[in-house]
Structure formats: C-alpha cells, structure tokens
Amino acid sequence: MEFLNPLSLLVAAVSALIVGFVWYNPKVFGTAWMKAADMDEEKMKGVNMAKIFALALLFAIMLALALPPMVIHQMGALSLAQGDLGVLPSHEAFLNDYSDAFRTFKHGAFHGFMSGLFIALPILGTNALFERKGAKYIFINSGYWIVTLTIMGGIICAWR
C-alpha cells in the first residue's frame, strides 16, 4: 500500500522557498522583517546566498520528511503493521477500505496549519523572546512558517 509519493516531499520543500521569496519580498514583509530583525543592506553584503538557499532547501526537505505522519492519517495505521506480526489480513482490509480517507489538499493544509500554529509559533516565539525581538518579528517569521506548513501539508497529503 503506497501512501507517500516521494516527489510530493520535494515539491513541498521547494514550496517553502517559493513562499519565502514572496513572504520576505520588500513589497510584502521583507522591509518590515529587516527592521524587526535588525538587518540592513550592509549586513547582507558578502553573504554566500547559494549556501544559504542550499541549506534552506535541505532544511525544508527535512521538514517535508517529518510532516507525513502529521498530515496523512494512514501513516499511523500503517505503523501498526510493524513488528513480529507483519501485515494481517484484517489490517490490509482496513487500509484498502480507508486508504483514500481524508487525502485532500484541504485536510493536509489544516494539519499543516495546526503544526505551524502549535509547533513553529511556540518555538520561534520562545527564541525571539530570549533574543529580545518584538512581536512584529515573531508574527512575521511565525506567519511565514504557518503559511508554509499549511501549503506543505496540503501538497503532501493530497499527492498520491
């Protein structure tokens, strides 16, 4: 039983970079983020952007690999078949009956959104508090991850 398309993970990871290009564009939140992050053009000079984008893609791939159990319900059912018993006929029948249940972009986006709200926001918010960053910094960065995880979750869940 195939529940995960590996190409969906790559597309979801690339979507994180695309959302970032839009989100952190100066015409969207880029200028406000630079001010909230205490960044300026001088600090950006001499930065190896190829290295930054390569690492950002690697991190996005890692995140895409972590999302399927959160956005695809069948992953939990599939994990029950691990161990000494293997896949029992009753388990196989269950998966055959419900393999397409809740496999929509909308459903994956919901779980991606919840992941962003209840995982990314608290992590980034806690870091920002100790870094003495303001609410604008927290909401710009957390907003990016909430939107990104929403899109990534939708892609991973819907793509079979």
Helices and strands as residue ranges (DSSP letters): H 6-23, H 30-36, H 41-44, H 49-66, H 68-71, H 74-79, H 89-98, H 105-115, I 116-120, H 121-130, H 135-158
